[in-house]
Amino acid sequence: MPDSIKAQEQKHLDAVIAKIKVAETAAKKRIDSAEGDEAGIRKNFVNDLRIKTDSYEGLLETALSVRQQQQLLAERQNSWQHATTELSTLKRLEDKSYFARIDFQEGPTAKPETIYIGLGSFSDTPDHFLVYDWRAPISSIYYDGELGNVSYQTPDGEQTVDVQLKRQFQIEDGTIVTLYDTDQTVTDQMLLSALSEHSDTKMKSIVTTIQKEQNRIIRDTHSDLLFVQGAAGSGKTAAILQRVAYLLYRYRGHLNAGQVMLFSPNQLFNDYIDQVLPELGEHNMVQMTYYQYAGRRLPKIEVETLAQRFGEVNTPIQNRISRLKGSLTFFDAVTNYADHLEGRDMVFRNIKFKDKVFIDKEKIEEIYYGFNRNYHLANRLQATKEALIRILNRRISSEMRTKWVEETIEDLDREQLNALYGDDPREFESADKEFQFLARKVVMKAFDPIRKAIVRARFLSINTQYVHMLRDMPNRIDLNDFHITTADWQASVDETIEKLKERHMQLVDTTPYLYLYDKMTGKEGERNMRYVFLDEIQDYNAFQLAFLKFSFPRARFTMLGDLNQAIFTKENSRTLLQELSTMFDPDKTKVVQLTQSYRSTQQVTDFTKHILKNGEAVTAFDREGELPTVTVASDEADGIAKVIAQVQRNNAEDETTAIIGKDLEDCRRLTEELKAQDVAVTLIQSENQRLAPGVIVVPSFLAKGLEFDAVIVWQASASRYAAEDERQLLYTICSRAMHRLSLIAVAERSPLVAGIPEDEYETI
Ligand SMILES: Nc1ncnc2c1ncn2[C@@H]1O[C@H](COP(=O)(O)OP(=O)(O)OP(=O)(O)O)[C@@H](O)[C@H]1O
């Protein structure tokens, strides 16, 4: 690229920056004046306020005056907010005004146009844009095509333009460091240099290098279900974060970050991604793991943790039962069962008072099923609560005459009496009237827990109902379809009961349990949530997805996953897509496949994909690196020495390292040994722990979604990874590495490595 072009572009950039600075000064002035006005309004608030309370008109006038002052304040706050947001965008643009330039023509006779694209828009006059936001409709042509004819969506429909120049810039502190012109034959230089950088503990935004197929995901506004199958490192997570930023821009004023929710695999992952949206000038969406979402609603039950679930060794029968409980068939059966509760079989509990039955369950049942047949569960429950409250109120008078009330009143001290009288006048016609007054108060107070229990529907018994439902399932599902005998099923129900008695529950039971509860109580779901994102979808079952659809009835779903990385659901994940397709309107479903992997070097990607046998397609990005290494140590001590040597090499070359072990036990032992030998490492033990800088030791099931410069697979041995269904796990671990991958085995290496062509790694 001739220097004259660079000089010309620098001149243009200087001119833009100068205008940005002018705009910054103006924004600062507006902030100051809004702040000054606000302080002024607050100060004069009392003086300006016309307080007249002697007549109705006077009161009205006062209210109006307050309202006017409030409006003035709100307006000032609005303009302050507006100017502050503008200033922060301008600040970002001052350092890096834009990252691309596009020259195009709308038709052969149209005037050629030039636009610059950056992290936000900037115009010096209302219609004169010096920088376009990367999310503006026109900016799409930068991502979508090469040179020549490219189409993009506008609010008025599709538009095609002839792109004549696509130029990318790297700008630092207002200076152009490099610039490239892109055409079909040149590899995307910016992408290559972005990917060659060292990893950080925080993910960064990818707006400057979004790829065409990722752009389709980011800008989709039609699908109710957008399903992305993407190879490890293909930018699924990156794409959804930019998608959130895009949606917040596209629907500004109608959508806020609180209406967007991301279900992520673990807390570490939340930490890892939490800078991307702020970097793009947006607020973070609601982020939760499914475990937190479900667990939060079951405070009295201990739900199985990821580590426990990972450590479970299930018998084939237990696997079949889990498959059934996670299926859509089961979801439909629970729906069915809940519907039948409208007619019979709802289980009730006595309402008690002072250890005695106050309203017995037979009475509650009579009320509940006494309503008109077309009452559904929600209004049936509501009407029952109202009837029970009426009974409670009627019982106040008779309860007032009981002995305990009399005794309680006699024992009241002054303070308690004062509390009972409250602000009520204390003049009574007679002592009897006074007693009546106090007795009513005492009874009402004592009935308070009953009132609460009624309002909270404590007379239902979700545990008993859940068990009743499980026992009833063979009448609703043909167990043979799942190769389960009735005896096996009954045994599994007994097991669930035992667990429930100890307040424990397997993850596979939590969703049916919550769903049944929501159906029983007529809960309708969170209607305010508009976009729900699910990452690592292969670890969910169809029941959970159907439940989420039920829980967020107005939301559009984006689901991302990699069937190759199904470490929990294993082979079941393949039926997931099929089940999903029945849940959403096919016309409103879009499936996108990403096969290009960006995370790792060509060498790491080639090696990892050969761990899989019949995997989904993965194409390596053309970025060179060293070959992965496989080391077989003679014993554990030798293995640890090899880990230490590798960590030292990585540290010396500034490669951040994660040592990934199979389970927590292996990781704990290794951490102790390393610490004993003065190697500084942090052990990550649970999904709730935060990400730490420096070398970390992390068990496989918590490494999901993360990436590191260098990965050491600890115990890549035959004793740890031998079964065929562990291929996906080993693949997931190895695919966390960006630049360097070292497998260290003890005694004998894992046979799963045997199928990898020998020229794709080095044996040490
Ligand atoms: N278009 C892009 N430009 C620059 N970097 C990219 C691009 N797409 C992906 N990357 C980078 O590639 C790496 C992998 O991306 P990401 O974590 O989103 O992949 P993923 O598909 O979610 O992977 P996995 O399923 O293995 O967790 C990240 O460092 C990301 O920043």
The ligand as a MOL file (V3000), in Angstrom:
LIG
                    3D

  0  0  0     0  0            999 V3000
M  V30 BEGIN CTAB
M  V30 COUNTS 31 33 0 0 0
M  V30 BEGIN ATOM
M  V30 1 N -14.6410 -13.1630 13.7130 0
M  V30 2 C -13.7360 -13.2660 14.6650 0
M  V30 3 N -12.7490 -12.3790 14.7700 0
M  V30 4 C -11.8150 -12.4760 15.7540 0
M  V30 5 N -11.7850 -13.4470 16.6590 0
M  V30 6 C -12.7550 -14.3690 16.5920 0
M  V30 7 C -13.7740 -14.3430 15.5990 0
M  V30 8 N -14.5950 -15.3790 15.8100 0
M  V30 9 C -14.1130 -16.0380 16.8730 0
M  V30 10 N -13.0200 -15.4250 17.3430 0
M  V30 11 C -12.2120 -15.8130 18.4910 0
M  V30 12 O -12.1180 -17.2230 18.5230 0
M  V30 13 C -12.1380 -17.6940 19.8540 0
M  V30 14 C -13.2450 -18.7330 20.0200 0
M  V30 15 O -14.5030 -18.0980 19.9780 0
M  V30 16 P -15.6990 -18.5530 20.9160 0
M  V30 17 O -15.2160 -18.7710 22.2950 0
M  V30 18 O -16.8050 -17.6030 20.6660 0
M  V30 19 O -16.0260 -19.9460 20.2500 0
M  V30 20 P -17.1400 -21.0120 20.6210 0
M  V30 21 O -17.6960 -21.4420 19.3190 0
M  V30 22 O -18.0570 -20.4530 21.6130 0
M  V30 23 O -16.2390 -22.1480 21.2070 0
M  V30 24 P -16.5190 -23.3910 22.1840 0
M  V30 25 O -17.7500 -24.0760 21.7400 0
M  V30 26 O -15.3160 -24.2310 21.9840 0
M  V30 27 O -16.5650 -22.8240 23.5620 0
M  V30 28 C -12.3340 -16.4600 20.7320 0
M  V30 29 O -11.0820 -16.0330 21.1940 0
M  V30 30 C -12.9060 -15.4440 19.7900 0
M  V30 31 O -12.6010 -14.1310 20.1950 0
M  V30 END ATOM
M  V30 BEGIN BOND
M  V30 1 1 1 2
M  V30 2 1 2 3
M  V30 3 2 2 7
M  V30 4 2 3 4
M  V30 5 1 4 5
M  V30 6 2 5 6
M  V30 7 1 6 7
M  V30 8 1 6 10
M  V30 9 1 7 8
M  V30 10 2 8 9
M  V30 11 1 9 10
M  V30 12 1 10 11
M  V30 13 1 11 12
M  V30 14 1 11 30
M  V30 15 1 12 13
M  V30 16 1 13 14
M  V30 17 1 13 28
M  V30 18 1 14 15
M  V30 19 1 15 16
M  V30 20 2 16 17
M  V30 21 1 16 18
M  V30 22 1 16 19
M  V30 23 1 19 20
M  V30 24 2 20 21
M  V30 25 1 20 22
M  V30 26 1 20 23
M  V30 27 1 23 24
M  V30 28 2 24 25
M  V30 29 1 24 26
M  V30 30 1 24 27
M  V30 31 1 28 29
M  V30 32 1 28 30
M  V30 33 1 30 31
M  V30 END BOND
M  V30 END CTAB
M  END
